[in-house]
Amino acid sequence: MIKAAVFDDEYIVLHGLQTMIDWSQYGIELVGTAADGLSALSLWKTYRPDIVFTDIRMPGIDGLQLVEKILSESPETICIVFSGFNEYEYVKKAIKLGVADYLEKPITVSMMKDTIPKIIEKIEQKKELSMLKSKWENSQRELLEKATLDLLLLGNEAEAKWRECFGDDEDRVVGITVIALSEYRYFISNAPSYRIVYVRNGSEQLFVVFHFDVQSDVLWKQLCFWAEQVGITVGCGRTYSHITDAPKSYKEALQALKYGRFMEENGWIHFEDISGDSPFSTDLPKQEEAVMFYIRTGDKEGLLRQLDGYIKQLKSKGLHPNIVEREVLKFVYFAIEAAKETGANIDEIWGKDYLPHVEIRQMNTREEMFQWLHSQMEMIMDWVMAFRQKTKHSAVEKACIYIKDNYNRDLTLQEVAEHVGMNPAYFSLLFKEEMGHSYIKYLTEIRMEQAKELLREGYKVTDVSEMVGYHSYKHFSEVFKKYVGMKPGQYKEIF
């Protein structure tokens, strides 16, 4: 129902309009009346009526001041002023303020009955225009989201359509960054320095940031704070200067998100902090990926549960023996590959003459194949867990020494893992298990502590950024503030 309010310092006007007009027949609820400007403003703030009838002359604040305050806060409100004889200058000012109409006193019932339907018609027209505008905006938003997703997937091929959908600001875009979210809980608003397009691709939830000013840190401040407060994982690809490089940033964002999820870390994960070649492939089928995950994490129970489900799946399909044999072998070989990530000699499990493809052909029934698969998985898992305990401490200790010696350059997870002879994904888990936090946090801690020391010694902030391994000052400043609680420049001034 439409809400209305009447403000006038004459009791007879207020009482008459309350009692002599059947507001409900017009679909209007009269939410209140007031006899002075301050009470009127208070009533308006409480009820937010759609229509305001107000006298120009009132104690407290006059009707024009009231209208000005209302329309500055709620331009869609319909304001009608009551004016006395010879108040033409006031009426002119009221019209300039944006009132919908003015009624000359004395106000009569017939005058109101003529005016109210016109006002309702205006409200309906506004609603209709608003609905049309909303539909158009939704349509444009959907077109832009589709064009942006195509840009992420196709790059050059989708550029022309994206430019057409993005609108007049397309020539202002000087950079693009893709951000992948573990879940979507809150939308970051646009700002003069960037525009965000929210895109979904299946289960992937993405912010695609089009930068108008890549030097601005407004967005990064919001996102860092938000990721920590909301408790989600945010994977960020690198920023590229040309929009056709969107597929690169997209792939990097997914890999950074995958790393954060894999390590069970909430917060902000930059692709640069992992490596140029992420150890977390996004191309493996789910079945094989699950095998790798359980072996990497030393979860024997999870692996055997996955295996039982897989066997049930194979049984239910009534497959040809040759196909079953191939599927079972594939499962074993993926498990062997995961075991190799430890960096040890896999021949220690079965010896050099282990030939699974020969062994499986000695099985006469499907059940024998499945029992053989089960025994192979248990054997691999037991060996991996034993080797993990034996080598974990020495490998991580060696990695920590290497990190401390090389933190001042672009040091990637890939490089550190290779130094200790392990697969990056396996090394990440081992490191977190031994140290209690991830490789990234450990490296960041070393860099930030060294940065604090250099700043206290009087080095320039930009020099310190490079001296502790950050090529981007913006990235350094953002990480420093998150770690220390203030910007590097502020820290330098204080200490």
Beta strands, then each sheet from edge to edge (+ up, - down):
strand 1: 2-7
strand 2: 28-34
strand 3: 51-55
strand 4: 78-83
strand 5: 101-104
strand 6: 175-181
strand 7: 194-201
strand 8: 204-211
strand 9: 233-236
strand 10: 267-270
sheet 1: 2+ 1+ 3+ 4+ 5+
sheet 2: 7+ 8- 6+ 9- 10-
end
